[in-house]
Amino acid sequence: MTAAAASHAPVPMGSVATGPPERRGLARDGVRLLAVRPGSLTSARFRDLPDLLEPGDLLVVNTSATLPARLTARRADGSPTPLHVSTTLDDGSWVVEVRRPDDDGPETRLEPGTALDLPAGVRLVLRAGFPHPGTPGRLWRAHATPAVAVPAYLARHGEPVRYGYLTAPVVLADVRNVYATEPGSAENASAGRPFTDRLLVRLMARGVPVVPLVLHAGVSSPEVHEPPAPERYRVPEVTARLVTAARDAGRRVVAVGTTVTRALETVTGEDGVTRPGEGWTDLVLGPERPARAVTGLLTGLHAPEASHLQLLRSVAGGDLVARAYRAAAEGGYLWHEFGDSMLFLP
């Protein structure tokens, strides 16, 4: 089996995390962690992370906090349908994913001009596809009447985005990381979910600095294989400076998740220097654009159709990713946002 085929193999039967680990009797940092290096695969617990890193390694986290981005909309005939709010654009328009009434996938048979009624008298009219206005697809630009402050509106009327493999609804605390400070993501940057306050203190005591950036993640429907849409990010000056210094000193820069990787790589030039920046990124890593800043990656286990796997291979290499996914499948690791973790140190 080729490397690509191995990492695109179906999720093994019974290997999906159907709810937060706390409901399985585990602490947040009690999920399993597979440490992946070119010469070894080591099974541990997430709380063992400080022992797997070296003093001087740099850990970069995404402090975006998850919004309750799922609403119930009503169509012209009054029938309800789930709607996921992916982001808002600079002109105030929304980017949304309309789900099928049974919530078994995105609704792709809509036309521009379709109106949806939302709670509290808000009407949403679909205007064009996102990110390309002339291309129909899963995500839509939309105009809301009357205009509302979206984070406050979602706080009153929304609930967390969830997918069919979850056996019960989740609350906002389930989908927020302990260090999240700036609401803006439609879905949790879940690679960082297993962190606890105590674990962060242990990392710093180990000599592993933890530095922030922000990337507001949009919805990433697991039913559709597609590249990630543009997302808003901000990399502060101190983080950029420390990333460059760590690389110059020969230390590892470990990104906590694909959102961190995307933001860091957006602001890292061909000269290997990471610079502060903010705005929208449409970067997609791959063979033509390998990673320049990130040399280690902490991640969850992604479904075979997820675009995250291409980014993962660009950092760790296809063969190492394939070996890791085979070991995870054989070892009974759990997939998706409440599942187990991998630490790639190529």
Contacts in CASP RR format, 6 or more apart in sequence:
PFRMAT RR
TARGET T0000
AUTHOR 0000-0000-0000
METHOD contacts of the structure
MODEL  1
MTAAAASHAPVPMGSVATGPPERRGLARDGVRLLAVRPGSLTSARFRDLP
DLLEPGDLLVVNTSATLPARLTARRADGSPTPLHVSTTLDDGSWVVEVRR
PDDDGPETRLEPGTALDLPAGVRLVLRAGFPHPGTPGRLWRAHATPAVAV
PAYLARHGEPVRYGYLTAPVVLADVRNVYATEPGSAENASAGRPFTDRLL
VRLMARGVPVVPLVLHAGVSSPEVHEPPAPERYRVPEVTARLVTAARDAG
RRVVAVGTTVTRALETVTGEDGVTRPGEGWTDLVLGPERPARAVTGLLTG
LHAPEASHLQLLRSVAGGDLVARAYRAAAEGGYLWHEFGDSMLFLP
1 9 0 8 1.000
1 322 0 8 1.000
2 322 0 8 1.000
3 313 0 8 1.000
3 317 0 8 1.000
3 318 0 8 1.000
3 319 0 8 1.000
3 321 0 8 1.000
3 322 0 8 1.000
4 313 0 8 1.000
4 318 0 8 1.000
4 322 0 8 1.000
5 322 0 8 1.000
6 322 0 8 1.000
6 323 0 8 1.000
6 325 0 8 1.000
6 326 0 8 1.000
7 304 0 8 1.000
7 309 0 8 1.000
7 312 0 8 1.000
7 313 0 8 1.000
7 318 0 8 1.000
7 321 0 8 1.000
7 322 0 8 1.000
7 325 0 8 1.000
8 304 0 8 1.000
8 305 0 8 1.000
8 309 0 8 1.000
9 304 0 8 1.000
9 325 0 8 1.000
9 329 0 8 1.000
10 304 0 8 1.000
11 303 0 8 1.000
11 304 0 8 1.000
11 335 0 8 1.000
12 329 0 8 1.000
12 332 0 8 1.000
15 329 0 8 1.000
15 332 0 8 1.000
15 333 0 8 1.000
15 334 0 8 1.000
15 335 0 8 1.000
16 165 0 8 1.000
16 334 0 8 1.000
16 335 0 8 1.000
16 336 0 8 1.000
17 334 0 8 1.000
17 335 0 8 1.000
17 336 0 8 1.000
17 337 0 8 1.000
17 338 0 8 1.000
17 339 0 8 1.000
17 340 0 8 1.000
18 165 0 8 1.000
18 166 0 8 1.000
18 167 0 8 1.000
18 338 0 8 1.000
19 166 0 8 1.000
19 167 0 8 1.000
19 168 0 8 1.000
19 170 0 8 1.000
19 174 0 8 1.000
19 338 0 8 1.000
20 170 0 8 1.000
20 174 0 8 1.000
20 338 0 8 1.000
21 27 0 8 1.000
21 28 0 8 1.000
21 30 0 8 1.000
21 31 0 8 1.000
21 194 0 8 1.000
21 338 0 8 1.000
21 339 0 8 1.000
22 28 0 8 1.000
23 168 0 8 1.000
27 47 0 8 1.000
27 196 0 8 1.000
28 46 0 8 1.000
28 178 0 8 1.000
28 193 0 8 1.000
28 194 0 8 1.000
28 195 0 8 1.000
28 196 0 8 1.000
29 45 0 8 1.000
29 46 0 8 1.000
29 47 0 8 1.000
29 194 0 8 1.000
29 195 0 8 1.000
29 196 0 8 1.000
29 198 0 8 1.000
29 199 0 8 1.000
30 45 0 8 1.000
30 46 0 8 1.000
30 47 0 8 1.000
30 194 0 8 1.000
31 45 0 8 1.000
31 46 0 8 1.000
31 194 0 8 1.000
31 334 0 8 1.000
31 339 0 8 1.000
31 340 0 8 1.000
31 341 0 8 1.000
32 43 0 8 1.000
32 44 0 8 1.000
32 45 0 8 1.000
32 46 0 8 1.000
32 333 0 8 1.000
32 334 0 8 1.000
32 340 0 8 1.000
32 341 0 8 1.000
33 43 0 8 1.000
33 44 0 8 1.000
33 45 0 8 1.000
33 46 0 8 1.000
33 48 0 8 1.000
33 49 0 8 1.000
33 52 0 8 1.000
33 194 0 8 1.000
33 340 0 8 1.000
33 341 0 8 1.000
33 342 0 8 1.000
33 343 0 8 1.000
34 41 0 8 1.000
34 42 0 8 1.000
34 43 0 8 1.000
34 44 0 8 1.000
34 324 0 8 1.000
34 327 0 8 1.000
34 328 0 8 1.000
34 333 0 8 1.000
34 340 0 8 1.000
34 341 0 8 1.000
34 342 0 8 1.000
34 343 0 8 1.000
35 41 0 8 1.000
35 42 0 8 1.000
35 43 0 8 1.000
35 44 0 8 1.000
35 52 0 8 1.000
35 342 0 8 1.000
35 343 0 8 1.000
35 345 0 8 1.000
36 316 0 8 1.000
36 320 0 8 1.000
36 323 0 8 1.000
36 324 0 8 1.000
36 342 0 8 1.000
36 343 0 8 1.000
36 344 0 8 1.000
36 345 0 8 1.000
36 346 0 8 1.000
37 345 0 8 1.000
37 346 0 8 1.000
38 320 0 8 1.000
38 346 0 8 1.000
41 323 0 8 1.000
41 324 0 8 1.000
41 327 0 8 1.000
42 52 0 8 1.000
43 331 0 8 1.000
44 51 0 8 1.000
44 52 0 8 1.000
46 194 0 8 1.000
46 195 0 8 1.000
46 199 0 8 1.000
46 341 0 8 1.000
47 196 0 8 1.000
47 199 0 8 1.000
49 199 0 8 1.000
49 203 0 8 1.000
49 298 0 8 1.000
49 343 0 8 1.000
50 199 0 8 1.000
50 202 0 8 1.000
50 203 0 8 1.000
50 205 0 8 1.000
50 206 0 8 1.000
50 208 0 8 1.000
52 343 0 8 1.000
52 345 0 8 1.000
53 59 0 8 1.000
53 203 0 8 1.000
53 206 0 8 1.000
53 208 0 8 1.000
53 252 0 8 1.000
53 254 0 8 1.000
54 208 0 8 1.000
54 251 0 8 1.000
54 252 0 8 1.000
55 206 0 8 1.000
55 207 0 8 1.000
55 208 0 8 1.000
56 207 0 8 1.000
56 208 0 8 1.000
56 209 0 8 1.000
56 246 0 8 1.000
56 249 0 8 1.000
56 251 0 8 1.000
57 208 0 8 1.000
57 246 0 8 1.000
57 251 0 8 1.000
57 252 0 8 1.000
57 253 0 8 1.000
57 254 0 8 1.000
58 208 0 8 1.000
58 209 0 8 1.000
58 211 0 8 1.000
58 242 0 8 1.000
58 243 0 8 1.000
58 246 0 8 1.000
58 251 0 8 1.000
58 252 0 8 1.000
58 253 0 8 1.000
58 254 0 8 1.000
59 203 0 8 1.000
59 208 0 8 1.000
59 209 0 8 1.000
59 210 0 8 1.000
59 211 0 8 1.000
59 254 0 8 1.000
59 256 0 8 1.000
59 298 0 8 1.000
60 210 0 8 1.000
60 211 0 8 1.000
60 212 0 8 1.000
60 213 0 8 1.000
60 239 0 8 1.000
60 243 0 8 1.000
60 253 0 8 1.000
60 254 0 8 1.000
60 255 0 8 1.000
60 256 0 8 1.000
60 260 0 8 1.000
60 264 0 8 1.000
61 177 0 8 1.000
61 179 0 8 1.000
61 192 0 8 1.000
61 195 0 8 1.000
61 210 0 8 1.000
61 211 0 8 1.000
61 212 0 8 1.000
61 213 0 8 1.000
61 256 0 8 1.000
61 260 0 8 1.000
62 177 0 8 1.000
62 189 0 8 1.000
62 192 0 8 1.000
62 212 0 8 1.000
62 213 0 8 1.000
62 214 0 8 1.000
62 215 0 8 1.000
62 217 0 8 1.000
62 256 0 8 1.000
62 257 0 8 1.000
62 259 0 8 1.000
62 260 0 8 1.000
62 263 0 8 1.000
63 177 0 8 1.000
63 179 0 8 1.000
63 180 0 8 1.000
63 181 0 8 1.000
63 182 0 8 1.000
63 212 0 8 1.000
63 213 0 8 1.000
63 214 0 8 1.000
64 180 0 8 1.000
64 182 0 8 1.000
64 183 0 8 1.000
64 184 0 8 1.000
64 185 0 8 1.000
64 189 0 8 1.000
64 214 0 8 1.000
64 215 0 8 1.000
64 216 0 8 1.000
64 217 0 8 1.000
64 259 0 8 1.000
65 176 0 8 1.000
65 177 0 8 1.000
65 180 0 8 1.000
65 181 0 8 1.000
65 182 0 8 1.000
65 183 0 8 1.000
65 184 0 8 1.000
65 185 0 8 1.000
66 160 0 8 1.000
66 172 0 8 1.000
66 175 0 8 1.000
66 176 0 8 1.000
66 180 0 8 1.000
66 183 0 8 1.000
66 184 0 8 1.000
66 185 0 8 1.000
66 186 0 8 1.000
66 187 0 8 1.000
66 188 0 8 1.000
67 85 0 8 1.000
67 151 0 8 1.000
67 154 0 8 1.000
67 155 0 8 1.000
67 183 0 8 1.000
67 184 0 8 1.000
67 185 0 8 1.000
67 186 0 8 1.000
68 154 0 8 1.000
68 155 0 8 1.000
68 158 0 8 1.000
68 159 0 8 1.000
68 160 0 8 1.000
68 172 0 8 1.000
69 84 0 8 1.000
69 85 0 8 1.000
69 86 0 8 1.000
69 154 0 8 1.000
69 158 0 8 1.000
69 160 0 8 1.000
69 161 0 8 1.000
69 185 0 8 1.000
69 186 0 8 1.000
69 187 0 8 1.000
69 219 0 8 1.000
70 82 0 8 1.000
70 83 0 8 1.000
70 84 0 8 1.000
70 85 0 8 1.000
70 158 0 8 1.000
70 159 0 8 1.000
70 160 0 8 1.000
70 161 0 8 1.000
70 162 0 8 1.000
71 82 0 8 1.000
71 83 0 8 1.000
71 84 0 8 1.000
71 85 0 8 1.000
71 118 0 8 1.000
71 119 0 8 1.000
71 154 0 8 1.000
71 157 0 8 1.000
71 158 0 8 1.000
72 80 0 8 1.000
72 81 0 8 1.000
72 82 0 8 1.000
72 83 0 8 1.000
72 119 0 8 1.000
73 80 0 8 1.000
73 81 0 8 1.000
73 82 0 8 1.000
73 83 0 8 1.000
73 98 0 8 1.000
73 116 0 8 1.000
73 117 0 8 1.000
73 118 0 8 1.000
73 124 0 8 1.000
74 80 0 8 1.000
74 81 0 8 1.000
74 116 0 8 1.000
74 117 0 8 1.000
74 118 0 8 1.000
75 81 0 8 1.000
75 116 0 8 1.000
76 115 0 8 1.000
78 117 0 8 1.000
79 101 0 8 1.000
80 101 0 8 1.000
81 98 0 8 1.000
81 99 0 8 1.000
81 100 0 8 1.000
81 101 0 8 1.000
81 107 0 8 1.000
81 116 0 8 1.000
82 98 0 8 1.000
82 99 0 8 1.000
82 101 0 8 1.000
82 103 0 8 1.000
83 96 0 8 1.000
83 97 0 8 1.000
83 98 0 8 1.000
83 99 0 8 1.000
83 116 0 8 1.000
83 118 0 8 1.000
83 124 0 8 1.000
84 96 0 8 1.000
84 97 0 8 1.000
84 99 0 8 1.000
84 161 0 8 1.000
84 186 0 8 1.000
84 219 0 8 1.000
85 94 0 8 1.000
85 95 0 8 1.000
85 96 0 8 1.000
85 150 0 8 1.000
85 154 0 8 1.000
85 186 0 8 1.000
86 95 0 8 1.000
86 96 0 8 1.000
86 97 0 8 1.000
86 130 0 8 1.000
86 139 0 8 1.000
86 186 0 8 1.000
86 218 0 8 1.000
86 219 0 8 1.000
86 229 0 8 1.000
87 94 0 8 1.000
87 95 0 8 1.000
87 184 0 8 1.000
87 186 0 8 1.000
87 216 0 8 1.000
87 218 0 8 1.000
87 231 0 8 1.000
87 232 0 8 1.000
88 94 0 8 1.000
88 95 0 8 1.000
88 150 0 8 1.000
89 95 0 8 1.000
89 141 0 8 1.000
92 147 0 8 1.000
93 127 0 8 1.000
93 141 0 8 1.000
93 142 0 8 1.000
93 143 0 8 1.000
93 144 0 8 1.000
94 124 0 8 1.000
94 141 0 8 1.000
94 142 0 8 1.000
94 143 0 8 1.000
94 144 0 8 1.000
94 150 0 8 1.000
95 130 0 8 1.000
95 139 0 8 1.000
95 140 0 8 1.000
95 141 0 8 1.000
95 142 0 8 1.000
95 218 0 8 1.000
95 229 0 8 1.000
96 124 0 8 1.000
96 126 0 8 1.000
96 139 0 8 1.000
96 140 0 8 1.000
96 142 0 8 1.000
97 106 0 8 1.000
97 138 0 8 1.000
97 139 0 8 1.000
97 140 0 8 1.000
97 219 0 8 1.000
97 221 0 8 1.000
98 106 0 8 1.000
98 107 0 8 1.000
98 110 0 8 1.000
98 116 0 8 1.000
98 126 0 8 1.000
98 140 0 8 1.000
99 105 0 8 1.000
99 106 0 8 1.000
99 107 0 8 1.000
100 106 0 8 1.000
100 107 0 8 1.000
103 164 0 8 1.000
104 164 0 8 1.000
105 221 0 8 1.000
105 223 0 8 1.000
106 137 0 8 1.000
106 138 0 8 1.000
106 221 0 8 1.000
106 223 0 8 1.000
106 224 0 8 1.000
108 136 0 8 1.000
108 137 0 8 1.000
108 138 0 8 1.000
110 126 0 8 1.000
110 140 0 8 1.000
111 126 0 8 1.000
112 126 0 8 1.000
112 127 0 8 1.000
112 128 0 8 1.000
112 129 0 8 1.000
113 125 0 8 1.000
113 126 0 8 1.000
113 127 0 8 1.000
114 125 0 8 1.000
114 126 0 8 1.000
115 123 0 8 1.000
115 124 0 8 1.000
115 125 0 8 1.000
115 126 0 8 1.000
116 123 0 8 1.000
116 124 0 8 1.000
116 125 0 8 1.000
116 126 0 8 1.000
117 123 0 8 1.000
117 124 0 8 1.000
118 124 0 8 1.000
118 144 0 8 1.000
118 157 0 8 1.000
119 157 0 8 1.000
120 153 0 8 1.000
120 156 0 8 1.000
120 157 0 8 1.000
122 144 0 8 1.000
122 145 0 8 1.000
122 146 0 8 1.000
122 148 0 8 1.000
122 153 0 8 1.000
123 144 0 8 1.000
123 145 0 8 1.000
124 142 0 8 1.000
124 143 0 8 1.000
124 144 0 8 1.000
125 142 0 8 1.000
125 143 0 8 1.000
125 145 0 8 1.000
126 140 0 8 1.000
126 141 0 8 1.000
126 142 0 8 1.000
127 140 0 8 1.000
127 141 0 8 1.000
127 142 0 8 1.000
127 143 0 8 1.000
128 134 0 8 1.000
128 140 0 8 1.000
128 141 0 8 1.000
129 135 0 8 1.000
129 136 0 8 1.000
129 137 0 8 1.000
129 139 0 8 1.000
129 140 0 8 1.000
129 141 0 8 1.000
130 139 0 8 1.000
130 140 0 8 1.000
130 141 0 8 1.000
130 229 0 8 1.000
131 139 0 8 1.000
131 229 0 8 1.000
131 230 0 8 1.000
131 282 0 8 1.000
133 141 0 8 1.000
138 221 0 8 1.000
138 224 0 8 1.000
138 226 0 8 1.000
139 219 0 8 1.000
139 229 0 8 1.000
151 183 0 8 1.000
151 184 0 8 1.000
159 169 0 8 1.000
160 169 0 8 1.000
160 170 0 8 1.000
160 171 0 8 1.000
160 172 0 8 1.000
160 174 0 8 1.000
160 175 0 8 1.000
161 175 0 8 1.000
161 186 0 8 1.000
161 187 0 8 1.000
161 219 0 8 1.000
162 169 0 8 1.000
162 170 0 8 1.000
163 222 0 8 1.000
163 336 0 8 1.000
165 336 0 8 1.000
166 338 0 8 1.000
174 338 0 8 1.000
175 187 0 8 1.000
175 188 0 8 1.000
175 190 0 8 1.000
175 193 0 8 1.000
175 337 0 8 1.000
176 188 0 8 1.000
177 188 0 8 1.000
177 189 0 8 1.000
177 192 0 8 1.000
177 193 0 8 1.000
177 195 0 8 1.000
178 195 0 8 1.000
178 196 0 8 1.000
178 197 0 8 1.000
178 200 0 8 1.000
179 195 0 8 1.000
179 200 0 8 1.000
179 210 0 8 1.000
179 212 0 8 1.000
180 189 0 8 1.000
182 214 0 8 1.000
184 216 0 8 1.000
185 216 0 8 1.000
185 217 0 8 1.000
185 218 0 8 1.000
186 216 0 8 1.000
186 217 0 8 1.000
186 218 0 8 1.000
186 219 0 8 1.000
187 217 0 8 1.000
187 218 0 8 1.000
187 219 0 8 1.000
187 220 0 8 1.000
187 337 0 8 1.000
188 217 0 8 1.000
188 337 0 8 1.000
189 215 0 8 1.000
189 217 0 8 1.000
189 256 0 8 1.000
189 257 0 8 1.000
189 259 0 8 1.000
189 260 0 8 1.000
190 300 0 8 1.000
190 337 0 8 1.000
190 338 0 8 1.000
191 256 0 8 1.000
191 257 0 8 1.000
191 258 0 8 1.000
191 259 0 8 1.000
191 260 0 8 1.000
191 298 0 8 1.000
191 299 0 8 1.000
191 300 0 8 1.000
191 341 0 8 1.000
192 256 0 8 1.000
192 257 0 8 1.000
192 298 0 8 1.000
193 337 0 8 1.000
193 338 0 8 1.000
194 341 0 8 1.000
195 256 0 8 1.000
200 210 0 8 1.000
203 210 0 8 1.000
204 210 0 8 1.000
209 242 0 8 1.000
211 238 0 8 1.000
211 239 0 8 1.000
211 242 0 8 1.000
211 243 0 8 1.000
212 236 0 8 1.000
212 239 0 8 1.000
213 233 0 8 1.000
213 234 0 8 1.000
213 235 0 8 1.000
213 236 0 8 1.000
213 239 0 8 1.000
213 260 0 8 1.000
213 263 0 8 1.000
213 264 0 8 1.000
214 233 0 8 1.000
214 234 0 8 1.000
214 263 0 8 1.000
215 231 0 8 1.000
215 232 0 8 1.000
215 233 0 8 1.000
215 234 0 8 1.000
215 259 0 8 1.000
215 260 0 8 1.000
215 262 0 8 1.000
215 263 0 8 1.000
215 281 0 8 1.000
216 231 0 8 1.000
216 232 0 8 1.000
216 233 0 8 1.000
217 231 0 8 1.000
217 259 0 8 1.000
218 229 0 8 1.000
218 231 0 8 1.000
220 228 0 8 1.000
220 306 0 8 1.000
220 307 0 8 1.000
220 308 0 8 1.000
222 303 0 8 1.000
222 305 0 8 1.000
222 306 0 8 1.000
222 336 0 8 1.000
223 305 0 8 1.000
224 305 0 8 1.000
225 305 0 8 1.000
225 306 0 8 1.000
225 307 0 8 1.000
226 307 0 8 1.000
227 284 0 8 1.000
227 307 0 8 1.000
228 262 0 8 1.000
228 284 0 8 1.000
228 307 0 8 1.000
229 282 0 8 1.000
230 280 0 8 1.000
230 281 0 8 1.000
230 282 0 8 1.000
231 259 0 8 1.000
231 262 0 8 1.000
231 280 0 8 1.000
231 281 0 8 1.000
232 278 0 8 1.000
232 279 0 8 1.000
232 280 0 8 1.000
233 262 0 8 1.000
233 263 0 8 1.000
233 266 0 8 1.000
233 277 0 8 1.000
233 278 0 8 1.000
233 279 0 8 1.000
233 280 0 8 1.000
233 281 0 8 1.000
234 263 0 8 1.000
234 277 0 8 1.000
234 278 0 8 1.000
234 279 0 8 1.000
235 263 0 8 1.000
235 264 0 8 1.000
235 266 0 8 1.000
235 267 0 8 1.000
235 274 0 8 1.000
235 275 0 8 1.000
235 276 0 8 1.000
235 277 0 8 1.000
235 278 0 8 1.000
236 276 0 8 1.000
237 276 0 8 1.000
239 274 0 8 1.000
239 276 0 8 1.000
240 267 0 8 1.000
240 274 0 8 1.000
240 275 0 8 1.000
240 276 0 8 1.000
240 277 0 8 1.000
243 253 0 8 1.000
243 264 0 8 1.000
243 268 0 8 1.000
243 274 0 8 1.000
243 293 0 8 1.000
244 272 0 8 1.000
244 273 0 8 1.000
244 274 0 8 1.000
246 252 0 8 1.000
246 253 0 8 1.000
247 253 0 8 1.000
247 272 0 8 1.000
247 274 0 8 1.000
247 293 0 8 1.000
247 295 0 8 1.000
252 295 0 8 1.000
252 296 0 8 1.000
252 345 0 8 1.000
253 264 0 8 1.000
253 293 0 8 1.000
253 294 0 8 1.000
253 295 0 8 1.000
253 296 0 8 1.000
254 294 0 8 1.000
254 295 0 8 1.000
254 296 0 8 1.000
254 297 0 8 1.000
254 298 0 8 1.000
254 343 0 8 1.000
254 345 0 8 1.000
255 261 0 8 1.000
255 264 0 8 1.000
255 294 0 8 1.000
255 296 0 8 1.000
255 297 0 8 1.000
255 298 0 8 1.000
255 315 0 8 1.000
256 298 0 8 1.000
257 297 0 8 1.000
257 298 0 8 1.000
257 299 0 8 1.000
257 300 0 8 1.000
258 297 0 8 1.000
258 299 0 8 1.000
258 308 0 8 1.000
258 311 0 8 1.000
258 312 0 8 1.000
260 294 0 8 1.000
261 285 0 8 1.000
261 291 0 8 1.000
261 294 0 8 1.000
261 297 0 8 1.000
261 311 0 8 1.000
261 315 0 8 1.000
262 281 0 8 1.000
262 283 0 8 1.000
262 285 0 8 1.000
262 311 0 8 1.000
263 281 0 8 1.000
264 274 0 8 1.000
264 293 0 8 1.000
264 294 0 8 1.000
265 283 0 8 1.000
265 285 0 8 1.000
265 289 0 8 1.000
265 291 0 8 1.000
265 292 0 8 1.000
265 293 0 8 1.000
265 294 0 8 1.000
266 281 0 8 1.000
266 283 0 8 1.000
267 274 0 8 1.000
267 275 0 8 1.000
267 276 0 8 1.000
267 277 0 8 1.000
268 274 0 8 1.000
268 275 0 8 1.000
268 292 0 8 1.000
268 293 0 8 1.000
269 275 0 8 1.000
269 292 0 8 1.000
270 292 0 8 1.000
272 292 0 8 1.000
272 293 0 8 1.000
274 293 0 8 1.000
283 289 0 8 1.000
284 307 0 8 1.000
284 310 0 8 1.000
284 311 0 8 1.000
285 291 0 8 1.000
285 310 0 8 1.000
285 311 0 8 1.000
285 314 0 8 1.000
285 315 0 8 1.000
286 310 0 8 1.000
286 311 0 8 1.000
286 313 0 8 1.000
286 314 0 8 1.000
287 314 0 8 1.000
289 314 0 8 1.000
290 314 0 8 1.000
291 314 0 8 1.000
291 315 0 8 1.000
294 315 0 8 1.000
295 315 0 8 1.000
295 346 0 8 1.000
296 315 0 8 1.000
296 316 0 8 1.000
296 343 0 8 1.000
296 344 0 8 1.000
296 345 0 8 1.000
296 346 0 8 1.000
297 312 0 8 1.000
297 315 0 8 1.000
297 316 0 8 1.000
297 343 0 8 1.000
297 344 0 8 1.000
298 341 0 8 1.000
298 342 0 8 1.000
298 343 0 8 1.000
298 344 0 8 1.000
299 308 0 8 1.000
299 312 0 8 1.000
299 341 0 8 1.000
299 342 0 8 1.000
299 344 0 8 1.000
300 335 0 8 1.000
300 337 0 8 1.000
300 339 0 8 1.000
300 340 0 8 1.000
300 341 0 8 1.000
300 342 0 8 1.000
301 325 0 8 1.000
301 328 0 8 1.000
301 333 0 8 1.000
301 334 0 8 1.000
301 335 0 8 1.000
301 336 0 8 1.000
301 339 0 8 1.000
301 340 0 8 1.000
301 341 0 8 1.000
301 342 0 8 1.000
302 308 0 8 1.000
302 309 0 8 1.000
302 312 0 8 1.000
302 335 0 8 1.000
303 335 0 8 1.000
303 336 0 8 1.000
309 321 0 8 1.000
312 321 0 8 1.000
312 344 0 8 1.000
313 321 0 8 1.000
315 344 0 8 1.000
315 346 0 8 1.000
316 324 0 8 1.000
316 344 0 8 1.000
316 346 0 8 1.000
317 346 0 8 1.000
320 344 0 8 1.000
320 346 0 8 1.000
321 344 0 8 1.000
324 342 0 8 1.000
324 344 0 8 1.000
328 340 0 8 1.000
328 342 0 8 1.000
333 339 0 8 1.000
333 340 0 8 1.000
334 340 0 8 1.000
END
